[in-house]
Amino acid sequence: MPDITNPFWIRPELCLTAFACAALLVDLLFRESVLVGAFSLMGLLATGYFLLQQYGQTPPPGHVLGCVAVDRFATLFKLFAVGSLIFVVLFTLLGKRTRREGFSEFYFILLCAGLGAFFLASTYHLLMMFLGLELLSISSYVLTGYYKGNRRSGEAALKYVIFGAVASGVMLYGFTLIYGLTGSLDLLEISEKQLLRAQFEAGPSGYVPISIAVAMCFAGFAYKISIAPFHFWTPDVYEGAPTPVTTFLAVASKGSGFAAMLRFLSAGFLVDPNLPGNEAMMGYGVKIGHLVALLAAVTMTLGNLAALQQTNLKRMLAYSSIAHAGYILMGVATMNDEGFKSVLFYLVAYYFMNLGAFGAVIYFANTTSGEEIDDLRGLGWRAPVVGVTFIIFLVALVGLPPTSGFVGKYNLFVAAIRNGYQWLAVVAGLNTAISLFYYFRIAKAMYLRDPDEGRFKTVTPSPMLAGLLVLLAFGTLWFGIGPGVAQLQDYAAVSQTLTTR
């Protein structure tokens, strides 16, 4: 691919970098966390504006600086990350505990994490992919332990660092093996010049080193998106981290991890079957799809069964996040455009419903100062607007109509069935039924428990936070009805950019 020298195409990255540095200076000068948060919000809005402009334009073929892709796939996930960060900043500003703790440097680190997510989602170059992952991961480690003096937060950060360091090292070994086998770190160059062809033509002796390299790389992606058996860090980290940080990890960080995985798999194994020498690579891609399907079944089953036993809201949503990673892997397992399209749509649907669920947790935590399901007894009647929006998010997480969760799961099921994974669709259907039990335990506590049993007779009003939840609920319903579903074709065009060289 040719190199694009015009810096116009990386304006969003430059804008976010400038505002991150400026936010650090504002903090040093004024030491006022609310001001730093508002300034960071301005930077995110400006970055989002540039991304929206870029999404509607057709970039020239090539990469900026030889390694940063500017296709619509990258722009979509950058918008995904920026949109998540905007809500995370707002949740932080409106959270009672985060206001009391005085988050200042927090915003600088959060913007750096967003920059890492940008590069992770927009590169075919293995070195840049690793650097983006590390910038995102290291920033996330610091954010997780941001409650100073809190033992649970510190323990969560330590576990995150240990698991993350091991996963990053394993992934780096995988990248090194690929470089040793091909002499290149550019996935597109490896694919276009068929640098792996000799390995596949060598038979089993060639498959073994490639399989080891791919397995190591996949382990790094699996850690980032909480796929079993690389999920062990997730419940403790989600529970111990500040809730806005948990929201970021569950939405933006997971979305960027899936973006990098799709790029890696598409560049390596979604090749033109009509070209000579590609048959073996296509066949190997099918085998990878079988492995991903097995991991999907294990991940969704483990996540749902473990969530049944949880009494803490954030810990339950952590296992729910693991289960949803399993659902998304159904689309990845197809190893084709149809499945990848369904993955993109489900991630957008997941954006609204998961942000909303964690926002509702923050809203009620402002009153209860707790995160247990029993703390919600009767609060649905005392905060009717937020209670109804919370129910909408839970219905979407289950995958019931007329929400975006239903449409997203339907497309994943169709993609799986059309590509020979009927058994996986059956497993996903059974897991969806299981999820009804733990999601609606929350609804039971909010509406079917006597309000007088609750310890909190009133709910601290937060009109702005309630308004954000209403907005997210609207998005959850919008993508579950006609106008939102019609945009599915747009995601098909975006997913095709991965295979259009």
DOMIDREN-418954 format. One record per atom (N, C-alpha, C): x, y, z; residue in one letter. Coordinates in steps of 0.02 Angstrom, whole numbers, plus 50000, padded with zeros to 5 digits. Layout:
// DOMIDREN-418954
XYZa ...
This chain:
// DOMIDREN-418954
500424994050000m 500005000050000m 500445006350000m 500265011449960p 500665017649960p 500585021450025p 501075025750037d 501075029750097d 500705036350084d 500245038250130i 499885044550125i 500265049650167i 500525054850136t 500925059650173t 500505065450200t 499885066150176n 499465071750198n 499225070650270n 499415075050318p 499205074050388p 498465075350399p 498115077650347f 497395078750352f 497025072550377f 497265066750357w 496905060550373w 497015058050444w 497475061050481i 497545059250551i 497385065150597i 496955069650573r 496745075250615r 496425072950681r 496005067750681p 495715065650745p 496255063650796p 496765059850775e 497295057950820e 497685063950845e 497835068650800l 498205074650819l 497795078850868l 497145079450855c 496705083350898c 496675080250968c 496595073650972l 496545070351037l 497205070851075l 497765070351040t 498415071051072t 498505078051100t 498325083051061a 498395090051083a 497975091451145a 497355089151145f 496925090351203f 497145086351264f 497435080451254a 497685076651311a 498255080451345a 498715083051305c 499275086951333c 499015093351366c 498535096551333a 498255102751361a 497875101351426a 497535095651430a 497175093951491a 497655093151550a 498235090351536l 498745089551589l 498985096451613l 499075101151566l 499285107851585l 498735111451625l 498115110751604v 497555113751640v 497525111151711v 497645104751720d 497655101851787d 498215104751829d 498815105551799l 499375108251836l 499265115551856l 498905119251814l 498815126351826l 498245127751875l 497695123951870f 497095125751908f 496905120651962f 497145114451955r 497005109152005r 496255108552020r 495855109051968e 495125108551975e 494885103051929e 494665097451958s 494505091551917s 493905092751872s 493415096751894v 492825097951853v 493025101851790v 493475106751798l 493705110751741l 494095106251692l 494525101851719v 494905097351675v 494425092651639v 493915090251674g 493425085851642g 493045089351586g 492845095551599a 492485099351548a 492935100651487a 493575102151500f 494045103351445f 494155096951405f 494205091251439s 494285084851405s 493665083351362s 493085085051388l 492475084051350l 492475088151286l 492725094251289m 492785098451229m 493245095051178m 493805092251202g 494265088951157g 493955082951123g 493565079151160l 493235073251131l 492705075351080l 492345080651094l 491845083051046l 492185085450982l 492745088950989a 493115091250930a 493385085250890a 493645080250924t 493885074250891t 493315070650855t 492745070250889g 492155067150857g 491935070750795g 491985077450796y 491795081450737y 492245079650678y 492895079250689f 493365077450635f 493225070350609f 493055065850655l 492915058950635l 492275058450593l 491765062350611l 491155062350571l 491285064950502l 491705070150496q 491895072650431q 492255067250391q 492705063850423q 493115058850390q 492695052750369q 492185051050408y 491775045250394y 491405045950328y 491225052150310g 490855053350249g 491305054350188g 491955054050197q 492425055150141q 492745048550120q 492985048350059t 493325042450033t 494075043850033t 494445040650078p 495165041950082p 495525038650023p 496105041350005p 496505038049953p 496765031349979p 496895026549934p 497155020149957p 497855020949986p 497965017950043g 498625018350074g 498575019350148g 499145020750179h 499185021650251h 499575027950267h 499355031450319v 499725037350343v 500335034850381v 500915037650364l 501545035850395l 501705028450385l 501395025350336g 501535018450320g 501205013250364g 500815015350415c 500545010350461c 499855012050489c 499585017950477v 498935019850505v 498415019850450v 497955015150452a 497425014650402a 496895020050414a 496625022650361v 496105027850367v 495465025750332v 495325019250332d 494715016750300d 494115017850346d 493515016450320r 492895017550358r 492845012950418r 493145007150414f 493155002550471f 493505005850530f 494095008750517a 494465012150571a 494065018050598a 493775021950553t 493405027850575t 492795025950617t 492455020550599l 491875018350638l 492085016650709l 492635013050718f 492845011150785f 493135017050824f 493425021850788k 493645027950823k 493035031850849k 492515032150808l 491895035350832l 491615031550891l 491645024950888f 491425020650943f 491805022451007f 492475023151001a 492885024651060a 492745031651086a 492695036551041v 492565043451063v 491875044051096v 491375040851065g 490705041051095g 490705038051164g 491075032551173s 491125029451239s 491465034051289s 492015037151267l 492385041651312l 491975047651333l 491565050251288i 491135055951305i 490675054151363i 490365048351358f 489915046251412f 490305044551475f 490895041651469v 491305040151528v 491495046551565v 491685051751528v 491845058251559v 491235061151594v 490655060851561l 490045063451592l 489865059451654l 489915052851650f 489775048651709f 490245050451766f 490875051851750t 491365053651801t 491185060351834t 491005065151793l 490815071751819l 490185071451862l 489735066851846l 489085066551881l 489075061451938l 489605057451944g 489625052451998g 489825055652064g 489455053852117k 489575056952182k 490275055252208k 490465048952203r 491115046952231r 491695049852191r 491635049852125t 492175052452084t 492265059952094t 491715063452107r 491775070652123r 492145071552189r 491985067152238r 492295067752304r 493045065952301r 493225061152259e 493915058952255e 494355064052220e 494065068452179g 494455073552145g 494865070952088g 494535068452037f 494885065551979f 495155071251935f 495805071851929s 496105076951886s 496535073751832s 497085070651854e 497515067151806e 497135061551770e 496585059451800f 496155054251772f 495985055651699f 495815061851685y 495585063551617y 496155063251566y 496745065351587f 497325064751542f 497455057451525f 497435053051576i 497565045951564i 497005042951522i 496395045251533l 495825042651494l 495895044451420l 496115050551405l 496215052551336l 496795048651305l 497305047151344c 497855043051318c 497605035951302c 497165033351344a 496875026751329a 496475026951265a 496115032451254g 495745033251192g 496205033451131g 496775036751138l 497255037051083l 497525030051067l 497655026151120g 497875019251109g 497345015251072g 496705016251091a 496155012851057a 496125014850983a 496255021150968f 496265023550899f 496765019550857f 497385019150881f 497905015850842f 497805008350840f 497545005450893l 497414998350894l 496904996350841l 496405000550831a 495874998950784a 496035000850712a 496585004350700s 496695007050633s 497375005350603s 497624999450617t 498264997650588t 498294990350569t 498654989050514y 498824982250494y 499544980550513y 499904985450541h 500604984550557h 500654981650628h 500994975950635l 500994972550699l 501334976550754l 501854980250738l 502184984350788l 501724989850813l 501404993350766m 500934998650786m 500344995750825m 500114989850805m 499574986550841m 499774985150914m 500384982750923f 500624981350991f 500694987751032f 500954993051001l 501034999351037l 500365002251056l 499875001851010g 499205004151027g 498895000151084g 498994993651083l 498734989351136l 499064991151203l 499714992251203e 500064993851265e 499865000651293e 499785005651249l 499565012251273l 498875011751304l 498425007951272l 497765006951299l 497785003051365l 498194997851367s 498224993551426s 498534997051486s 499115000351475i 499445003651531i 499005009251560i 498675012951517s 498215018151541s 497655014951581s 497405009151558s 496855005751593s 497085003251661s 497705001051667y 497954998751732y 497925004451783y 498155010251762v 498165016051808v 497455018151826v 497005018351776l 496315020351789l 495975015551837l 496125009151831t 495795004151874t 495965005251947t 496585007051962g 496785008152031g 496735015352054g 496275019152024y 496265026352037y 495965028252104y 495585023752136y 495335025252203y 495905024452252y 496205030052271k 496795029952314k 496615027352383k 497005022652408g 496885020052475g 496335014852478g 496035013152422n 495505008152420n 495815001452405n 495754996752451r 496094990352444r 495824986452384r 495164986552375r 494864982752320r 495084985552253r 495134992152247s 495354995152185s 496084993552171s 496504993852223g 497204992252215g 497314984952196g 496924980452227e 496984973352211e 496774972152138e 496244975552116a 496024974752047a 496554977051998a 496874982652013a 497394985251968a 497994980551965a 498184977652023l 498744973052024l 498604966851983l 498004964051990k 497814958151950k 497814959751876k 497564965651860y 497524967751790y 498224968351760y 498694971251799v 499384972051775v 499704965251763v 499624960651809i 499944954051803i 499674950351743i 499014949751737f 498714946351680f 498894949851615f 498864956451616g 499004960251556g 499724959551532g 500194959551579a 500904958951561a 501034952151529a 500744946851558v 500844940151530v 500544939751460v 499924942251452a 499584941951387a 499964945951334a 500214951851353s 500584955951306s 501234952551285s 501574949351333g 502184945751315g 502064940051268g 501524936251280v 501354930651236v 501194933151166v 500804938651162m 500634941451097m 501254943851060m 501714947051096l 502324949551064l 502744943751036l 502764938151072y 503104932351045y 502774929950981y 502114930150978g 501754928250918g 501934932750859g 501944939250872f 502134944050819f 502844942750795f 503284941250843t 503984939950825t 504044933750781t 503654928550797l 503674922450755l 503434923950684l 502904928050679i 502654929850612i 503184933650573i 503534938150607y 504074941850573y 504634937150552y 504804932350595g 505324927650578g 505144923150519g 504494921550512l 504274917250458l 504194920850391l 504054927350395t 503884931050334t 504374936650318t 504724939250368g 505174944850356g 504804951550352g 504164951750375s 503774957850372s 503324958350433s 503184964550453l 502704965850507l 502044968650481l 501994969650416d 501394972450385d 500934966750363d 500344966150393l 499904960550377l 499674960750304l 499574966650277l 499364967150207l 499924964950160l 500524966850176e 501094964650135e 501174957050139e 501084954350198i 501134947050206i 500604943550164i 499994946450163s 499454943350125s 499544944350049s 499684950450028e 499714952049957e 500304948549922e 500864948049957k 501454944949927k 501484937449941k 500954934949975q 500904927749990q 501544925250025q 501754929050076l 502374927250110l 502304921050153l 501674919050167l 501574912950206l 501444906850161l 501434907950096r 501254902550050r 501724896550058r 502364897750064a 502844892250070a 502714888150132a 502494891550186q 502354887950248q 501764883150239q 501244885550205f 500654881350195f 500804875650146f 501214876950096e 501374871750047e 501834866450076e 502154867950132a 502614863150163a 502234857850203a 501574858550208g 501184853550245g 501224854550320g 501154849150359p 501164849750432p 501774853250460p 502354852150429s 502954855450454s 502924862950448s 502514865450401g 502414872650395g 501844875050437g 501334870750446y 500764872850486y 500944874050559y 501394870050586v 501534870350657v 501784877150679v 502314880050648p 502534886650671p 502014892050661p 501624891650605i 501104896550594i 500564895950648i 500384889750665s 499874888650715s 500084891250783s 500724890250801i 500974892850864i 500944900450865i 501154903650810a 501144910950806a 500434913750811a 499974910750773v 499284913050773v 498974912050842v 499114906450875a 498834905150941a 499084910250991a 499714912050988m 499994917151034m 499674923951022m 499594925850959c 499274932150943c 498554932250967c 498204926650955f 497504926250974f 497424926651049f 497914923951087a 497884924451160a 497874931651183a 498274935951150g 498274943051168g 497614946351155g 497314944951097f 496654947651083f 496134944951132f 496164938451147a 495684935351192a 495704938451261a 496304940051284y 496364943451349y 496024950251348y 496124954051296k 495854960751293k 495084960751291k 494784955751259i 494054955651252i 493724950551297i 494114947651344s 493834943251397s 493524936951369s 493904933351329i 493684926851304i 493954921451350i 493544916551369a 493784910951409a 494294907051368a 494844904751398p 495014904851470p 495454910851490p 495404916351455f 495814922351471f 495394927651505f 494874925651540h 494394930351568h 494484931551642h 494954928151675f 494974927951748f 495044934751780f 495354939351745w 495454946051773w 494804950151774w 494334948551731t 493764952951718t 493324954251779t 493064949251815p 492604950651870p 492924954951925p 493534953451945d 493864957251998d 494014964351976d 494234965251914v 494404971851889v 493764976051881v 493244973251853y 492624976951844y 492324979051911y 492374974651961e 492094976252027e 492504981352064e 493174980852060g 493604985252099g 493734992052068g 493694992652002a 493834998951969a 493275003951981a 493415010551977p 492865015451977p 492365013751922p 491725014751936t 491215012551888t 491305015851819t 491475022251813p 491605024951745p 492165021251709p 492675019051746v 493225015351715v 492975008451693v 492565005351735t 492264998951715t 491864999751651t 491505005151645t 491125006551584t 491585007051524t 492145010551532f 492625011151477f 492905004351457f 493085000251506l 493364993751492l 492864989251456l 492224989651477a 491714985251450a 491494987251380a 491594993651362v 491344996051297v 491914997851250v 492275003151264a 492785005651218a 493365000751211a 493634998351268s 494204993851265s 494024987351230s 493444984551247k 493234978251215k 493114979351140k 492804984851121g 492674986251051g 493324986851011g 493824990251039s 494464990951004s 494814984150998s 494754979951049g 495044973351044g 494744969150988g 494074969650981f 493754966050926f 493964968950858f 494044975450854a 494264978550791a 494944975850770a 495414975550818a 496084972950802a 496054965650782a 495634961750817m 495574954550799m 495304953750728m 494794957650711l 494504957050644l 495014958950590l 495414964150603r 495934966050556r 496444960450547r 496654957650602f 497154952350601f 496904946250561f 496294944050576l 496024938150542l 495874939550469l 495604945450454s 495424946850385s 496034947450341s 496554950850365a 497164951650325a 497514945050314a 497494940750364g 497864934550358g 497504928950321g 496834928650328f 496494922650305f 495874923850262f 495654930150256l 495114931550209l 495414933850143l 495694929250107v 496044930750045v 495624928549985v 495814930749925d 495454928949865d 495574921549848d 495054917349850p 495154910149838p 495324908549765p 495224913449720n 495354912149649n 496094912849631n 496484915949675l 497194916749661l 497564910349678l 498054908449639p 498424902249653p 498794902549719p 498774897049756g 499124896749819g 498714898849879g 498104901549868n 497704904049923n 497234898749952n 497174893049917e 496704888049941e 496894885450011e 497534884350022a 497754881850086a 497634886950142a 497744893350126m 497624898650176m 496884899150193m 496454898650142m 495744898750154m 495534892850198m 495804886950183g 495654881050223g 495874881850295g 496454884950304y 496694886150372y 496254891150408y 495994896150371g 495524900850400g 494894897550425g 494654892550387v 494064888750409v 494204885150474v 494804882250481k 494984878950544k 495004883850602k 495254889750589i 495244894950641i 494524896550661i 494074896850611g 493364897950625g 493074892650671g 493254886450661h 493024881050704h 493264882050776h 493894884050784l 494164885350850l 493794891150883l 493674896450845v 493324902250872v 492614900350893v 492284896050854a 491604893850872a 491604890050938a 492104885850948l 492154882151011l 492264886951069l 492714891851060l 492834896751113l 492204900951126l 491814902351074a 491194906051083a 490714902251128a 490634895851115a 490174891851155a 490404891451228a 491044890351239v 491304889951307v 491234896651343v 491404902151308t 491394908751338t 490694910851359t 490204910151314m 489524912351331m 489234908051386m 489374901551386t 489104897151437t 489404898651505t 490064899451507l 490394900951571l 490164907651598l 490124912751554g 489914919351577g 489214919451605g 488744916151573n 488054916151596n 487964912051660n 488284906151664l 488214902051725l 488524905551785l 489094908751775a 489414912251831a 489014918351852a 488684921751805a 488284927751821a 487694925951865a 487444919751859l 486864917651899l 487004918051974l 487634917451993q 487814916952064q 488004923652094q 488004929052056q 488254935452079q 487724939552114q 487924943052166t 487484947852201t 487704955052191t 488324955952168n 488584962652155n 488424964552083n 488154970552073l 487944972652006l 488524972851957l 489084975851977k 489644976451930k 489954969751915k 489974965351964r 490254958751952r 489794954651906r 489144955551916m 488664952151871m 488734954751800m 488794961251792l 488874964151725l 489544962151695l 490044960651737a 490684958251711a 490604951451678a 490264946951713y 490134940351683y 489664940951623y 489204945651626s 488784946951568s 489204949151508s 489704953351521s 490154955651468s 490534949751437s 490734945051479i 491074939051453i 490604935151408i 489974934351431a 489484930751391a 489364934151323a 489334940751323h 489214944351261h 489814943851214h 490414943251242a 490994941951199a 490914935351163a 490624930451198g 490484924051165g 489974924651109g 489454928651121y 488954929751067y 489284932951006y 489704937951018i 490024941450962i 490484936850923i 490804932150958l 491244927450924l 490874923050875l 490204922350882m 489814918650833m 489924921550763m 489914928250758g 490024931450694g 490734930850670g 491224931150717v 491924930450698v 492054923550670v 491724918450699a 491854911550679a 491684910150606a 491234914150577t 491054912950506t 491624914450459t 492074918950480m 492664920750439m 492454923250370m 491924927450367n 491724930450304n 491394937250317n 491224940750263d 490944947450269d 490274947450306d 489864942350293e 489204942150325e 489274941950401e 489714937650426g 489804937250498g 490114943550527g 490604946450492f 490914952450517f 490424958350518f 489974958550469k 489454963750470k 489014963150532k 488824956950549s 488404955950608s 488784957850672s 489444956850672v 489854958850730v 489844966350738v 489924970050683l 489924977350687l 489254979950713l 488704977250688f 488054979650711f 487954978050785f 488154972050806y 488044970250876y 488474974550922y 489074976350901l 489494980650943l 489174987550952l 488864990250899v 488524996650904v 487924996050952v 487544990650945a 486984989450990a 487234988651062a 487774985051070y 488064983851136y 488304990351168y 488524994951126y 488755001551150y 488195004951190y 487595005351162f 487045008851195f 486815005251258f 486704998651252m 486404995251309m 486894994351367m 487534993551353n 488004992651408n 488184999251441n 488265004551401l 488365011151431l 487775013051475l 487165011551451g 486575013151490g 486545009151555g 486715002751553a 486694998651613a 487175001151666a 487785002851646f 488265005351695f 488075012451718f 487785016351673g 487545022951694g 487005022451747g 486555017651741a 486035016551792a 486345014451858a 486865010251855v 487215008251916v 487505014451951v 487805018951912i 488085025051941i 487535029351972i 486965029851937y 486405033951962y 486175031552030y 486055025052037f 485815022452100f 486355022252153f 486985021552132a 487545021752180a 487615028652212a 487395033852176n 487415040552206n 486965041052267n 486455036752271t 486005036652329t 486215031452380t 486355025352355t 486465019752400t 487195019052423t 487655021952385s 488375021152397s 488575013752397s 488155009652366g 488295002552361g 488155000052290g 488374993952277e 488304991152210e 488004984152213e 487634982652266e 487324976152273e 486614976352244e 486384970652219i 485704970352191i 485184971952244i 485304969752306d 484824971052360d 484764978452376d 485274982352359d 485234989552371d 484704992952328d 484474989552275l 483984992452228l 483264991152249l 483144988052306r 482464986152326r 481994992252326r 481484991952283g 480984997152281g 481185003552247g 481815004152224l 482045010452196l 481755011752127l 481495006552093g 481175007752029g 480575012252034g 480205011652090w 479615016052101w 479825022952123w 480395023552156r 480605030152181r 480995034152128r 481235030852076a 481555034252020a 481265031251956a 480655032951939p 480295029551884p 480625030151816p 480905036051800v 481205036951734v 481825032551726v 482255032751775v 482875028751772v 482705021351778v 482195019651818g 481995012751824g 481765009851758g 481365013651721v 481125011151656v 481705010551606v 482155015351606t 482725014851559t 483165008851577t 483255007551642f 483655001751663f 483334995251637f 482674994851640i 482324988951614i 482434988251539i 482424993851503i 482554993551430i 483244990751416i 483734993051454f 484424990551443f 484464983051459f 484134980851512l 484144973851530l 483804969551477l 483244971951450v 482894968351396v 483344967751335v 483714973151320a 484174973051263a 484754968251275a 485014968051336l 485564963451351l 485334956151345l 484714954751363v 484444948051352v 484394946551278v 484174951551239g 484084950551167g 483364949751147g 482914953551181l 482204953151167l 481984959151125l 481464958251082p 481204963951043p 480834968751089p 480774975251070p 480984978251007p 481644981951013p 482124979151047t 482754982651061t 483294980751010t 483834984551012s 484394983250968s 484734976550984s 484684974551047g 484974968151066g 484654962351028g 484004962751017f 483664957550979f 483904957350907f 483934963150874v 484154963350804v 484884961050798v 485304963150845g 486004961050843g 486074953550851g 485724950650899k 485774943350908k 485474939650849k 484934942250822y 484614938950765y 485104938450707y 485464943850693n 485954943750638n 486534939050652n 486744938650715l 487274933950733l 487034926750724l 486414925350744f 486134918650737f 486084916750663f 485844921450622v 485764920050550v 486444918650519v 486944922750535a 487614921750507a 487894914950528a 487794913050591a 488044906650614a 487704900850578a 487044901150572i 486664895650540i 486844895050467i 486894900650431r 487054900350360r 487754897650346r 488184898050395n 488874895750384n 489024889150420n 488494885450434g 488584878550458g 488674877850533g 488534883050572y 488614882750645y 487924882450679y 487494877850656q 486834877150687q 486894875350761q 487374871150777w 487464869050847w 487644874950892w 488034879650864l 488224885550903l 487624890150914l 487184890650864a 486574894550873a 486124891550928a 486094884950931v 485704881650984v 486004883251053v 486664882851058v 486994884451122v 486864891651142v 486904896251093a 486774903351107a 486054904351129a 485574900851098g 484884901451118g 484764899151190g 485074893651209l 485014891151278l 485324896151327l 485884899051308n 486214903951351n 485794910251358n 485454912251305t 485004917951309t 484454916751360t 484194910651360a 483674908951409a 483954909251480a 484564906851490i 484874907151556i 484954914351579i 485134918851533s 485264925751552s 484644929251578s 484054926851558l 483434929851584l 483414929851660l 483664924551690f 483604923751762f 484004929051800f 484624930351780y 485014935051820y 484874942351801y 484704943751738y 484534950651722y 483894952751758y 483414948451759f 482774950451789f 482754949651864f 483294947251894r 483364947951966r 483414955351985r 483724959251941i 483774966451953i 483074969551949i 482694967751897a 482014970351890a 481584968351949a 481674962251973k 481284959852031k 481444964152092k 482084965452104a 482274969652161a 481994976652156a 481974979352095m 481754986252086m 481004987152091m 480624982152068y 479904983152062y 479474978052101y 479734972152113l 479314966952144l 479474965952218l 479954969552243r 480084969552315r 479724975552345r 479464974752404d 479094980052438d 479554986152446d 479344991952421p 479774997952428p 479954999452500p 479504997652547d 479654999052617d 480214994752645d 480374989252608e 480934985052630e 481604988452617e 481604992952571g 482234996152552g 482485000952606g 483135001752609r 483435006252659r 483385013452638r 483235014652574f 483265021452548f 482555023652528f 482285028252563k 481595030552552k 481555035752496k 482115038852481t 482135043652426t 482755042352385t 482745044652323v 483315043952278v 483595050952264v 484245051752271t 484555058152256t 484465059752182t 484105065052166p 483965066452094p 484595068952059p 484665066851996s 485205069151953s 484915069751883s 484575075451869p 484225076251805p 484675075351744p 485285077651748m 485725077151690m 485905069851676m 486065066151729l 486225059051720l 485615055251696l 485025056951722a 484415053751699a 484295055151625a 484445061351604g 484365063151534g 484835059151489g 485455057951512l 485915053851473l 485655046651465l 485355044051519l 485095037251516l 484495036851469l 484085042051468v 483525042151421v 483785042251349v 484315046151337l 484615046451270l 484875039551249l 485215036051295l 485475029451279l 484905024451268l 484365025151307a 483785020751298a 483465021851230a 483445028151208f 483175029651142f 483605026351088f 484265026751095g 484705023451047g 484615015951047g 484505013051106t 484395005851111t 483775003751074t 483245007751079l 482625006151043l 482675007950969l 483015013350953w 483075015550883w 483385010250840w 483915007150865f 484245001950826f 483874995250830f 483314995150863g 482904989050865g 482294989450821g 482184995250791i 481604996050747i 481834998050677i 481364999350632g 481515000250561g 482085004950543g 482075011350565p 482595015950542p 483295013750561p 483375011150622g 484035008950643g 484255002650607g 483784998050598v 483954991750564v 484154993050492v 483854998250461a 484024999850391a 484755001550382a 485085003750436q 485795005550431q 486244999450430q 485954993450435l 486354987450434l 486744986850369l 486454989250314q 486814988950250q 487434993250251q 487424998650289d 488015002850294d 488584999050328d 488424994950378y 488934990950412y 489214985650365y 488794983350318a 489044978550268a 489584981750226a 489474988050206a 489984991650167a 490614992750208a 490534994150273v 491114995250316v 491514988850323v 491174983250336s 491534976950345s 491894974850281s 491634976650223q 491954974850160q 492614978450149q 492724984050185t 493354987550178t 493934983350205t 493774978450248l 494294974150275l 494574969450222l 494154967550174t 494364962750123t 494484965950055t 494354972450050t 494494975949987t 495184979049991t 495654976149956r 496344978449960r 496454984549914r 
